[in-house]
Amino acid sequence: MCPYVRKGENINGWYYYCDAVAFGLKLTARELEEIGCTPEQRKICQSLMELAVGVGLVPEPADG
């Protein structure tokens, strides 16, 4: 599991987001791959974020 994914439940319901995007981290494609953040996984994460909070932002490689 990606170390930047945050998920859980609070008083308003479920949340699911990416700390890498929230904090504006610039990760290369290689760094993203190393933590399991592949293009396919980003699609899954974005879908889960949209289901949980209505919008989804996932990291894009800084070198591309």
PDB file of N, H, CA, C and O in Angstrom:
ATOM      1  N   MET A   1       0.843  -1.184   0.000  1.00  0.00           N
ATOM      2  CA  MET A   1       0.000   0.000   0.000  1.00  0.00           C
ATOM      3  C   MET A   1       0.884   1.242   0.000  1.00  0.00           C
ATOM      4  O   MET A   1       1.924   1.287   0.657  1.00  0.00           O
ATOM      5  N   CYS A   2       0.461   2.213  -0.725  1.00  0.00           N
ATOM      6  H   CYS A   2      -0.383   2.177  -1.259  1.00  0.00           H
ATOM      7  CA  CYS A   2       1.193   3.475  -0.835  1.00  0.00           C
ATOM      8  C   CYS A   2       1.281   4.170   0.521  1.00  0.00           C
ATOM      9  O   CYS A   2       0.284   4.252   1.239  1.00  0.00           O
ATOM     10  N   PRO A   3       2.464   4.671   0.879  1.00  0.00           N
ATOM     11  CA  PRO A   3       2.608   5.350   2.169  1.00  0.00           C
ATOM     12  C   PRO A   3       1.917   6.711   2.222  1.00  0.00           C
ATOM     13  O   PRO A   3       1.806   7.298   3.299  1.00  0.00           O
ATOM     14  N   TYR A   4       1.452   7.223   1.086  1.00  0.00           N
ATOM     15  H   TYR A   4       1.542   6.746   0.212  1.00  0.00           H
ATOM     16  CA  TYR A   4       0.819   8.541   1.052  1.00  0.00           C
ATOM     17  C   TYR A   4      -0.709   8.499   1.108  1.00  0.00           C
ATOM     18  O   TYR A   4      -1.347   9.539   1.264  1.00  0.00           O
ATOM     19  N   VAL A   5      -1.294   7.321   0.984  1.00  0.00           N
ATOM     20  H   VAL A   5      -0.775   6.476   0.857  1.00  0.00           H
ATOM     21  CA  VAL A   5      -2.757   7.210   1.018  1.00  0.00           C
ATOM     22  C   VAL A   5      -3.251   7.331   2.452  1.00  0.00           C
ATOM     23  O   VAL A   5      -2.735   6.685   3.365  1.00  0.00           O
ATOM     24  N   ARG A   6      -4.255   8.167   2.625  1.00  0.00           N
ATOM     25  H   ARG A   6      -4.674   8.692   1.884  1.00  0.00           H
ATOM     26  CA  ARG A   6      -4.912   8.326   3.929  1.00  0.00           C
ATOM     27  C   ARG A   6      -6.381   7.991   3.746  1.00  0.00           C
ATOM     28  O   ARG A   6      -7.055   8.555   2.884  1.00  0.00           O
ATOM     29  N   LYS A   7      -6.868   7.081   4.552  1.00  0.00           N
ATOM     30  H   LYS A   7      -6.321   6.623   5.253  1.00  0.00           H
ATOM     31  CA  LYS A   7      -8.277   6.702   4.456  1.00  0.00           C
ATOM     32  C   LYS A   7      -8.808   6.394   5.838  1.00  0.00           C
ATOM     33  O   LYS A   7      -8.063   6.022   6.744  1.00  0.00           O
ATOM     34  N   GLY A   8     -10.084   6.554   5.978  1.00  0.00           N
ATOM     35  H   GLY A   8     -10.689   6.856   5.242  1.00  0.00           H
ATOM     36  CA  GLY A   8     -10.708   6.282   7.261  1.00  0.00           C
ATOM     37  C   GLY A   8     -12.103   6.861   7.309  1.00  0.00           C
ATOM     38  O   GLY A   8     -12.695   7.192   6.282  1.00  0.00           O
ATOM     39  N   GLU A   9     -12.616   6.976   8.515  1.00  0.00           N
ATOM     40  H   GLU A   9     -12.135   6.707   9.350  1.00  0.00           H
ATOM     41  CA  GLU A   9     -13.964   7.483   8.713  1.00  0.00           C
ATOM     42  C   GLU A   9     -13.937   8.534   9.816  1.00  0.00           C
ATOM     43  O   GLU A   9     -13.254   8.377  10.828  1.00  0.00           O
ATOM     44  N   ASN A  10     -14.678   9.588   9.604  1.00  0.00           N
ATOM     45  H   ASN A  10     -15.232   9.715   8.781  1.00  0.00           H
ATOM     46  CA  ASN A  10     -14.821  10.600  10.643  1.00  0.00           C
ATOM     47  C   ASN A  10     -16.303  10.929  10.800  1.00  0.00           C
ATOM     48  O   ASN A  10     -17.149  10.219  10.256  1.00  0.00           O
ATOM     49  N   ILE A  11     -16.621  11.961  11.512  1.00  0.00           N
ATOM     50  H   ILE A  11     -15.934  12.537  11.954  1.00  0.00           H
ATOM     51  CA  ILE A  11     -18.012  12.303  11.781  1.00  0.00           C
ATOM     52  C   ILE A  11     -18.805  12.602  10.504  1.00  0.00           C
ATOM     53  O   ILE A  11     -20.024  12.433  10.478  1.00  0.00           O
ATOM     54  N   ASN A  12     -18.122  13.040   9.458  1.00  0.00           N
ATOM     55  H   ASN A  12     -17.132  13.177   9.479  1.00  0.00           H
ATOM     56  CA  ASN A  12     -18.781  13.363   8.190  1.00  0.00           C
ATOM     57  C   ASN A  12     -18.844  12.189   7.224  1.00  0.00           C
ATOM     58  O   ASN A  12     -19.402  12.324   6.135  1.00  0.00           O
ATOM     59  N   GLY A  13     -18.294  11.056   7.590  1.00  0.00           N
ATOM     60  H   GLY A  13     -17.840  10.947   8.475  1.00  0.00           H
ATOM     61  CA  GLY A  13     -18.291   9.882   6.718  1.00  0.00           C
ATOM     62  C   GLY A  13     -16.874   9.472   6.340  1.00  0.00           C
ATOM     63  O   GLY A  13     -15.903   9.817   7.014  1.00  0.00           O
ATOM     64  N   TRP A  14     -16.786   8.734   5.256  1.00  0.00           N
ATOM     65  H   TRP A  14     -17.575   8.454   4.709  1.00  0.00           H
ATOM     66  CA  TRP A  14     -15.498   8.198   4.813  1.00  0.00           C
ATOM     67  C   TRP A  14     -14.664   9.257   4.112  1.00  0.00           C
ATOM     68  O   TRP A  14     -15.192  10.150   3.449  1.00  0.00           O
ATOM     69  N   TYR A  15     -13.349   9.139   4.272  1.00  0.00           N
ATOM     70  H   TYR A  15     -12.920   8.414   4.811  1.00  0.00           H
ATOM     71  CA  TYR A  15     -12.424   9.993   3.524  1.00  0.00           C
ATOM     72  C   TYR A  15     -11.337   9.120   2.921  1.00  0.00           C
ATOM     73  O   TYR A  15     -11.019   8.052   3.443  1.00  0.00           O
ATOM     74  N   TYR A  16     -10.778   9.581   1.829  1.00  0.00           N
ATOM     75  H   TYR A  16     -11.037  10.449   1.404  1.00  0.00           H
ATOM     76  CA  TYR A  16      -9.724   8.874   1.109  1.00  0.00           C
ATOM     77  C   TYR A  16      -8.984   9.933   0.303  1.00  0.00           C
ATOM     78  O   TYR A  16      -9.567  10.555  -0.586  1.00  0.00           O
ATOM     79  N   TYR A  17      -7.716  10.143   0.601  1.00  0.00           N
ATOM     80  H   TYR A  17      -7.242   9.638   1.322  1.00  0.00           H
ATOM     81  CA  TYR A  17      -6.956  11.145  -0.135  1.00  0.00           C
ATOM     82  C   TYR A  17      -5.478  10.790  -0.167  1.00  0.00           C
ATOM     83  O   TYR A  17      -5.031   9.853   0.496  1.00  0.00           O
ATOM     84  N   CYS A  18      -4.730  11.555  -0.948  1.00  0.00           N
ATOM     85  H   CYS A  18      -5.092  12.316  -1.487  1.00  0.00           H
ATOM     86  CA  CYS A  18      -3.302  11.320  -1.155  1.00  0.00           C
ATOM     87  C   CYS A  18      -2.492  12.464  -0.550  1.00  0.00           C
ATOM     88  O   CYS A  18      -2.615  13.611  -0.980  1.00  0.00           O
ATOM     89  N   ASP A  19      -1.670  12.154   0.441  1.00  0.00           N
ATOM     90  H   ASP A  19      -1.570  11.223   0.791  1.00  0.00           H
ATOM     91  CA  ASP A  19      -0.804  13.161   1.063  1.00  0.00           C
ATOM     92  C   ASP A  19       0.200  13.749   0.069  1.00  0.00           C
ATOM     93  O   ASP A  19       0.562  14.920   0.180  1.00  0.00           O
ATOM     94  N   ALA A  20       0.647  12.954  -0.892  1.00  0.00           N
ATOM     95  H   ALA A  20       0.352  12.003  -0.982  1.00  0.00           H
ATOM     96  CA  ALA A  20       1.622  13.456  -1.864  1.00  0.00           C
ATOM     97  C   ALA A  20       1.042  14.638  -2.629  1.00  0.00           C
ATOM     98  O   ALA A  20       1.734  15.631  -2.856  1.00  0.00           O
ATOM     99  N   VAL A  21      -0.211  14.540  -3.023  1.00  0.00           N
ATOM    100  H   VAL A  21      -0.773  13.734  -2.838  1.00  0.00           H
ATOM    101  CA  VAL A  21      -0.875  15.642  -3.725  1.00  0.00           C
ATOM    102  C   VAL A  21      -1.196  16.765  -2.748  1.00  0.00           C
ATOM    103  O   VAL A  21      -0.989  17.939  -3.056  1.00  0.00           O
ATOM    104  N   ALA A  22      -1.698  16.408  -1.577  1.00  0.00           N
ATOM    105  H   ALA A  22      -1.866  15.455  -1.327  1.00  0.00           H
ATOM    106  CA  ALA A  22      -2.092  17.415  -0.583  1.00  0.00           C
ATOM    107  C   ALA A  22      -0.923  18.318  -0.197  1.00  0.00           C
ATOM    108  O   ALA A  22      -1.109  19.514   0.027  1.00  0.00           O
ATOM    109  N   PHE A  23       0.273  17.753  -0.119  1.00  0.00           N
ATOM    110  H   PHE A  23       0.424  16.782  -0.301  1.00  0.00           H
ATOM    111  CA  PHE A  23       1.444  18.536   0.273  1.00  0.00           C
ATOM    112  C   PHE A  23       2.280  19.005  -0.916  1.00  0.00           C
ATOM    113  O   PHE A  23       3.330  19.622  -0.731  1.00  0.00           O
ATOM    114  N   GLY A  24       1.821  18.716  -2.139  1.00  0.00           N
ATOM    115  H   GLY A  24       0.969  18.215  -2.289  1.00  0.00           H
ATOM    116  CA  GLY A  24       2.512  19.187  -3.331  1.00  0.00           C
ATOM    117  C   GLY A  24       3.863  18.547  -3.576  1.00  0.00           C
ATOM    118  O   GLY A  24       4.762  19.189  -4.120  1.00  0.00           O
ATOM    119  N   LEU A  25       4.021  17.286  -3.181  1.00  0.00           N
ATOM    120  H   LEU A  25       3.291  16.765  -2.739  1.00  0.00           H
ATOM    121  CA  LEU A  25       5.299  16.602  -3.399  1.00  0.00           C
ATOM    122  C   LEU A  25       5.534  16.378  -4.886  1.00  0.00           C
ATOM    123  O   LEU A  25       4.603  16.061  -5.626  1.00  0.00           O
ATOM    124  N   LYS A  26       6.755  16.540  -5.314  1.00  0.00           N
ATOM    125  H   LYS A  26       7.512  16.798  -4.713  1.00  0.00           H
ATOM    126  CA  LYS A  26       7.147  16.306  -6.702  1.00  0.00           C
ATOM    127  C   LYS A  26       7.906  14.987  -6.753  1.00  0.00           C
ATOM    128  O   LYS A  26       9.068  14.918  -6.352  1.00  0.00           O
ATOM    129  N   LEU A  27       7.252  13.950  -7.242  1.00  0.00           N
ATOM    130  H   LEU A  27       6.308  14.006  -7.567  1.00  0.00           H
ATOM    131  CA  LEU A  27       7.854  12.626  -7.320  1.00  0.00           C
ATOM    132  C   LEU A  27       8.058  12.247  -8.779  1.00  0.00           C
ATOM    133  O   LEU A  27       7.199  12.505  -9.622  1.00  0.00           O
ATOM    134  N   THR A  28       9.196  11.635  -9.071  1.00  0.00           N
ATOM    135  H   THR A  28       9.894  11.425  -8.387  1.00  0.00           H
ATOM    136  CA  THR A  28       9.470  11.181 -10.433  1.00  0.00           C
ATOM    137  C   THR A  28       8.674   9.913 -10.711  1.00  0.00           C
ATOM    138  O   THR A  28       8.130   9.293  -9.797  1.00  0.00           O
ATOM    139  N   ALA A  29       8.614   9.540 -11.975  1.00  0.00           N
ATOM    140  H   ALA A  29       9.056  10.043 -12.717  1.00  0.00           H
ATOM    141  CA  ALA A  29       7.911   8.319 -12.356  1.00  0.00           C
ATOM    142  C   ALA A  29       8.516   7.114 -11.635  1.00  0.00           C
ATOM    143  O   ALA A  29       7.796   6.217 -11.197  1.00  0.00           O
ATOM    144  N   ARG A  30       9.826   7.104 -11.516  1.00  0.00           N
ATOM    145  H   ARG A  30      10.411   7.833 -11.872  1.00  0.00           H
ATOM    146  CA  ARG A  30      10.494   5.992 -10.831  1.00  0.00           C
ATOM    147  C   ARG A  30      10.109   5.943  -9.352  1.00  0.00           C
ATOM    148  O   ARG A  30       9.827   4.869  -8.819  1.00  0.00           O
ATOM    149  N   GLU A  31      10.095   7.098  -8.691  1.00  0.00           N
ATOM    150  H   GLU A  31      10.324   7.970  -9.124  1.00  0.00           H
ATOM    151  CA  GLU A  31       9.709   7.143  -7.275  1.00  0.00           C
ATOM    152  C   GLU A  31       8.263   6.691  -7.087  1.00  0.00           C
ATOM    153  O   GLU A  31       7.947   5.983  -6.132  1.00  0.00           O
ATOM    154  N   LEU A  32       7.394   7.103  -7.998  1.00  0.00           N
ATOM    155  H   LEU A  32       7.651   7.678  -8.774  1.00  0.00           H
ATOM    156  CA  LEU A  32       5.996   6.673  -7.915  1.00  0.00           C
ATOM    157  C   LEU A  32       5.884   5.159  -8.085  1.00  0.00           C
ATOM    158  O   LEU A  32       5.165   4.494  -7.338  1.00  0.00           O
ATOM    159  N   GLU A  33       6.594   4.624  -9.066  1.00  0.00           N
ATOM    160  H   GLU A  33       7.178   5.163  -9.673  1.00  0.00           H
ATOM    161  CA  GLU A  33       6.583   3.172  -9.300  1.00  0.00           C
ATOM    162  C   GLU A  33       7.081   2.412  -8.075  1.00  0.00           C
ATOM    163  O   GLU A  33       6.532   1.367  -7.726  1.00  0.00           O
ATOM    164  N   GLU A  34       8.115   2.931  -7.425  1.00  0.00           N
ATOM    165  H   GLU A  34       8.561   3.780  -7.708  1.00  0.00           H
ATOM    166  CA  GLU A  34       8.700   2.256  -6.259  1.00  0.00           C
ATOM    167  C   GLU A  34       7.725   2.129  -5.096  1.00  0.00           C
ATOM    168  O   GLU A  34       7.829   1.195  -4.301  1.00  0.00           O
ATOM    169  N   ILE A  35       6.783   3.053  -4.991  1.00  0.00           N
ATOM    170  H   ILE A  35       6.699   3.811  -5.638  1.00  0.00           H
ATOM    171  CA  ILE A  35       5.804   2.977  -3.898  1.00  0.00           C
ATOM    172  C   ILE A  35       4.488   2.355  -4.360  1.00  0.00           C
ATOM    173  O   ILE A  35       3.511   2.326  -3.612  1.00  0.00           O
ATOM    174  N   GLY A  36       4.468   1.855  -5.605  1.00  0.00           N
ATOM    175  H   GLY A  36       5.261   1.878  -6.213  1.00  0.00           H
ATOM    176  CA  GLY A  36       3.273   1.189  -6.110  1.00  0.00           C
ATOM    177  C   GLY A  36       2.259   2.115  -6.750  1.00  0.00           C
ATOM    178  O   GLY A  36       1.126   1.714  -7.012  1.00  0.00           O
ATOM    179  N   CYS A  37       2.659   3.352  -7.004  1.00  0.00           N
ATOM    180  H   CYS A  37       3.580   3.678  -6.791  1.00  0.00           H
ATOM    181  CA  CYS A  37       1.754   4.338  -7.601  1.00  0.00           C
ATOM    182  C   CYS A  37       1.898   4.288  -9.123  1.00  0.00           C
ATOM    183  O   CYS A  37       2.455   5.194  -9.742  1.00  0.00           O
ATOM    184  N   THR A  38       1.385   3.215  -9.700  1.00  0.00           N
ATOM    185  H   THR A  38       0.933   2.479  -9.197  1.00  0.00           H
ATOM    186  CA  THR A  38       1.428   3.021 -11.144  1.00  0.00           C
ATOM    187  C   THR A  38       0.249   3.752 -11.784  1.00  0.00           C
ATOM    188  O   THR A  38      -0.676   4.156 -11.079  1.00  0.00           O
ATOM    189  N   PRO A  39       0.265   3.927 -13.099  1.00  0.00           N
ATOM    190  CA  PRO A  39      -0.897   4.554 -13.747  1.00  0.00           C
ATOM    191  C   PRO A  39      -2.207   3.818 -13.435  1.00  0.00           C
ATOM    192  O   PRO A  39      -3.245   4.449 -13.233  1.00  0.00           O
ATOM    193  N   GLU A  40      -2.151   2.495 -13.398  1.00  0.00           N
ATOM    194  H   GLU A  40      -1.307   1.983 -13.562  1.00  0.00           H
ATOM    195  CA  GLU A  40      -3.347   1.712 -13.085  1.00  0.00           C
ATOM    196  C   GLU A  40      -3.813   1.961 -11.654  1.00  0.00           C
ATOM    197  O   GLU A  40      -5.008   2.108 -11.400  1.00  0.00           O
ATOM    198  N   GLN A  41      -2.865   2.007 -10.724  1.00  0.00           N
ATOM    199  H   GLN A  41      -1.894   1.888 -10.930  1.00  0.00           H
ATOM    200  CA  GLN A  41      -3.216   2.247  -9.321  1.00  0.00           C
ATOM    201  C   GLN A  41      -3.758   3.658  -9.129  1.00  0.00           C
ATOM    202  O   GLN A  41      -4.657   3.870  -8.316  1.00  0.00           O
ATOM    203  N   ARG A  42      -3.222   4.621  -9.867  1.00  0.00           N
ATOM    204  H   ARG A  42      -2.491   4.449 -10.527  1.00  0.00           H
ATOM    205  CA  ARG A  42      -3.732   5.996  -9.759  1.00  0.00           C
ATOM    206  C   ARG A  42      -5.186   6.077 -10.212  1.00  0.00           C
ATOM    207  O   ARG A  42      -5.971   6.830  -9.637  1.00  0.00           O
ATOM    208  N   LYS A  43      -5.549   5.312 -11.231  1.00  0.00           N
ATOM    209  H   LYS A  43      -4.911   4.700 -11.698  1.00  0.00           H
ATOM    210  CA  LYS A  43      -6.953   5.278 -11.673  1.00  0.00           C
ATOM    211  C   LYS A  43      -7.849   4.724 -10.571  1.00  0.00           C
ATOM    212  O   LYS A  43      -8.937   5.244 -10.322  1.00  0.00           O
ATOM    213  N   ILE A  44      -7.385   3.669  -9.917  1.00  0.00           N
ATOM    214  H   ILE A  44      -6.502   3.246 -10.119  1.00  0.00           H
ATOM    215  CA  ILE A  44      -8.148   3.073  -8.816  1.00  0.00           C
ATOM    216  C   ILE A  44      -8.283   4.070  -7.673  1.00  0.00           C
ATOM    217  O   ILE A  44      -9.377   4.270  -7.145  1.00  0.00           O
ATOM    218  N   CYS A  45      -7.179   4.690  -7.294  1.00  0.00           N
ATOM    219  H   CYS A  45      -6.290   4.528  -7.723  1.00  0.00           H
ATOM    220  CA  CYS A  45      -7.207   5.666  -6.200  1.00  0.00           C
ATOM    221  C   CYS A  45      -8.133   6.831  -6.526  1.00  0.00           C
ATOM    222  O   CYS A  45      -8.899   7.277  -5.671  1.00  0.00           O
ATOM    223  N   GLN A  46      -8.067   7.321  -7.751  1.00  0.00           N
ATOM    224  H   GLN A  46      -7.445   6.959  -8.445  1.00  0.00           H
ATOM    225  CA  GLN A  46      -8.924   8.442  -8.127  1.00  0.00           C
ATOM    226  C   GLN A  46     -10.395   8.044  -8.021  1.00  0.00           C
ATOM    227  O   GLN A  46     -11.213   8.826  -7.537  1.00  0.00           O
ATOM    228  N   SER A  47     -10.734   6.849  -8.464  1.00  0.00           N
ATOM    229  H   SER A  47     -10.069   6.213  -8.857  1.00  0.00           H
ATOM    230  CA  SER A  47     -12.121   6.376  -8.358  1.00  0.00           C
ATOM    231  C   SER A  47     -12.566   6.288  -6.905  1.00  0.00           C
ATOM    232  O   SER A  47     -13.680   6.692  -6.572  1.00  0.00           O
ATOM    233  N   LEU A  48     -11.704   5.764  -6.038  1.00  0.00           N
ATOM    234  H   LEU A  48     -10.798   5.436  -6.308  1.00  0.00           H
ATOM    235  CA  LEU A  48     -12.048   5.656  -4.618  1.00  0.00           C
ATOM    236  C   LEU A  48     -12.220   7.031  -3.980  1.00  0.00           C
ATOM    237  O   LEU A  48     -13.119   7.232  -3.164  1.00  0.00           O
ATOM    238  N   MET A  49     -11.362   7.972  -4.351  1.00  0.00           N
ATOM    239  H   MET A  49     -10.631   7.809  -5.014  1.00  0.00           H
ATOM    240  CA  MET A  49     -11.491   9.334  -3.823  1.00  0.00           C
ATOM    241  C   MET A  49     -12.804   9.960  -4.270  1.00  0.00           C
ATOM    242  O   MET A  49     -13.497  10.599  -3.478  1.00  0.00           O
ATOM    243  N   GLU A  50     -13.141   9.776  -5.537  1.00  0.00           N
ATOM    244  H   GLU A  50     -12.578   9.257  -6.181  1.00  0.00           H
ATOM    245  CA  GLU A  50     -14.383  10.345  -6.053  1.00  0.00           C
ATOM    246  C   GLU A  50     -15.596   9.739  -5.364  1.00  0.00           C
ATOM    247  O   GLU A  50     -16.571  10.440  -5.092  1.00  0.00           O
ATOM    248  N   LEU A  51     -15.543   8.452  -5.082  1.00  0.00           N
ATOM    249  H   LEU A  51     -14.751   7.883  -5.303  1.00  0.00           H
ATOM    250  CA  LEU A  51     -16.644   7.811  -4.353  1.00  0.00           C
ATOM    251  C   LEU A  51     -16.749   8.324  -2.924  1.00  0.00           C
ATOM    252  O   LEU A  51     -17.849   8.543  -2.415  1.00  0.00           O
ATOM    253  N   ALA A  52     -15.609   8.515  -2.282  1.00  0.00           N
ATOM    254  H   ALA A  52     -14.715   8.338  -2.695  1.00  0.00           H
ATOM    255  CA  ALA A  52     -15.604   8.899  -0.867  1.00  0.00           C
ATOM    256  C   ALA A  52     -15.901  10.379  -0.647  1.00  0.00           C
ATOM    257  O   ALA A  52     -16.673  10.730   0.245  1.00  0.00           O
ATOM    258  N   VAL A  53     -15.295  11.248  -1.454  1.00  0.00           N
ATOM    259  H   VAL A  53     -14.668  10.963  -2.179  1.00  0.00           H
ATOM    260  CA  VAL A  53     -15.432  12.685  -1.190  1.00  0.00           C
ATOM    261  C   VAL A  53     -15.904  13.514  -2.385  1.00  0.00           C
ATOM    262  O   VAL A  53     -16.053  14.731  -2.269  1.00  0.00           O
ATOM    263  N   GLY A  54     -16.140  12.875  -3.522  1.00  0.00           N
ATOM    264  H   GLY A  54     -16.019  11.887  -3.616  1.00  0.00           H
ATOM    265  CA  GLY A  54     -16.679  13.597  -4.665  1.00  0.00           C
ATOM    266  C   GLY A  54     -15.666  14.148  -5.647  1.00  0.00           C
ATOM    267  O   GLY A  54     -16.035  14.576  -6.740  1.00  0.00           O
ATOM    268  N   VAL A  55     -14.404  14.144  -5.281  1.00  0.00           N
ATOM    269  H   VAL A  55     -14.104  13.797  -4.392  1.00  0.00           H
ATOM    270  CA  VAL A  55     -13.349  14.618  -6.177  1.00  0.00           C
ATOM    271  C   VAL A  55     -12.090  13.801  -5.900  1.00  0.00           C
ATOM    272  O   VAL A  55     -11.875  13.345  -4.777  1.00  0.00           O
ATOM    273  N   GLY A  56     -11.266  13.619  -6.920  1.00  0.00           N
ATOM    274  H   GLY A  56     -11.440  13.989  -7.832  1.00  0.00           H
ATOM    275  CA  GLY A  56     -10.041  12.853  -6.724  1.00  0.00           C
ATOM    276  C   GLY A  56      -8.863  13.478  -7.434  1.00  0.00           C
ATOM    277  O   GLY A  56      -8.931  13.769  -8.629  1.00  0.00           O
ATOM    278  N   LEU A  57      -7.784  13.685  -6.704  1.00  0.00           N
ATOM    279  H   LEU A  57      -7.729  13.449  -5.733  1.00  0.00           H
ATOM    280  CA  LEU A  57      -6.546  14.204  -7.275  1.00  0.00           C
ATOM    281  C   LEU A  57      -5.431  13.221  -6.968  1.00  0.00           C
ATOM    282  O   LEU A  57      -5.201  12.863  -5.813  1.00  0.00           O
ATOM    283  N   VAL A  58      -4.747  12.791  -8.007  1.00  0.00           N
ATOM    284  H   VAL A  58      -4.933  13.081  -8.945  1.00  0.00           H
ATOM    285  CA  VAL A  58      -3.652  11.837  -7.844  1.00  0.00           C
ATOM    286  C   VAL A  58      -2.364  12.454  -8.383  1.00  0.00           C
ATOM    287  O   VAL A  58      -2.410  13.343  -9.233  1.00  0.00           O
ATOM    288  N   PRO A  59      -1.211  11.985  -7.891  1.00  0.00           N
ATOM    289  CA  PRO A  59       0.057  12.561  -8.350  1.00  0.00           C
ATOM    290  C   PRO A  59       0.372  12.193  -9.795  1.00  0.00           C
ATOM    291  O   PRO A  59       0.040  11.107 -10.270  1.00  0.00           O
ATOM    292  N   GLU A  60       1.011  13.114 -10.467  1.00  0.00           N
ATOM    293  H   GLU A  60       1.281  13.997 -10.081  1.00  0.00           H
ATOM    294  CA  GLU A  60       1.531  12.870 -11.805  1.00  0.00           C
ATOM    295  C   GLU A  60       3.050  12.943 -11.715  1.00  0.00           C
ATOM    296  O   GLU A  60       3.581  13.719 -10.920  1.00  0.00           O
ATOM    297  N   PRO A  61       3.756  12.149 -12.514  1.00  0.00           N
ATOM    298  CA  PRO A  61       5.220  12.177 -12.454  1.00  0.00           C
ATOM    299  C   PRO A  61       5.772  13.575 -12.720  1.00  0.00           C
ATOM    300  O   PRO A  61       5.327  14.264 -13.638  1.00  0.00           O
ATOM    301  N   ALA A  62       6.737  13.981 -11.915  1.00  0.00           N
ATOM    302  H   ALA A  62       7.098  13.421 -11.170  1.00  0.00           H
ATOM    303  CA  ALA A  62       7.338  15.307 -12.046  1.00  0.00           C
ATOM    304  C   ALA A  62       8.283  15.384 -13.239  1.00  0.00           C
ATOM    305  O   ALA A  62       8.624  16.477 -13.693  1.00  0.00           O
ATOM    306  N   ASP A  63       8.704  14.236 -13.746  1.00  0.00           N
ATOM    307  H   ASP A  63       8.426  13.348 -13.378  1.00  0.00           H
ATOM    308  CA  ASP A  63       9.659  14.224 -14.850  1.00  0.00           C
ATOM    309  C   ASP A  63       8.995  13.991 -16.200  1.00  0.00           C
ATOM    310  O   ASP A  63       9.673  13.658 -17.172  1.00  0.00           O
ATOM    311  N   GLY A  64       7.691  14.159 -16.270  1.00  0.00           N
ATOM    312  H   GLY A  64       7.141  14.429 -15.481  1.00  0.00           H
ATOM    313  CA  GLY A  64       7.045  13.867 -17.538  1.00  0.00           C
ATOM    314  C   GLY A  64       5.905  14.705 -17.890  1.00  0.00           C
ATOM    315  O   GLY A  64       5.304  14.518 -18.949  1.00  0.00           O
TER     316      GLY A  64
END
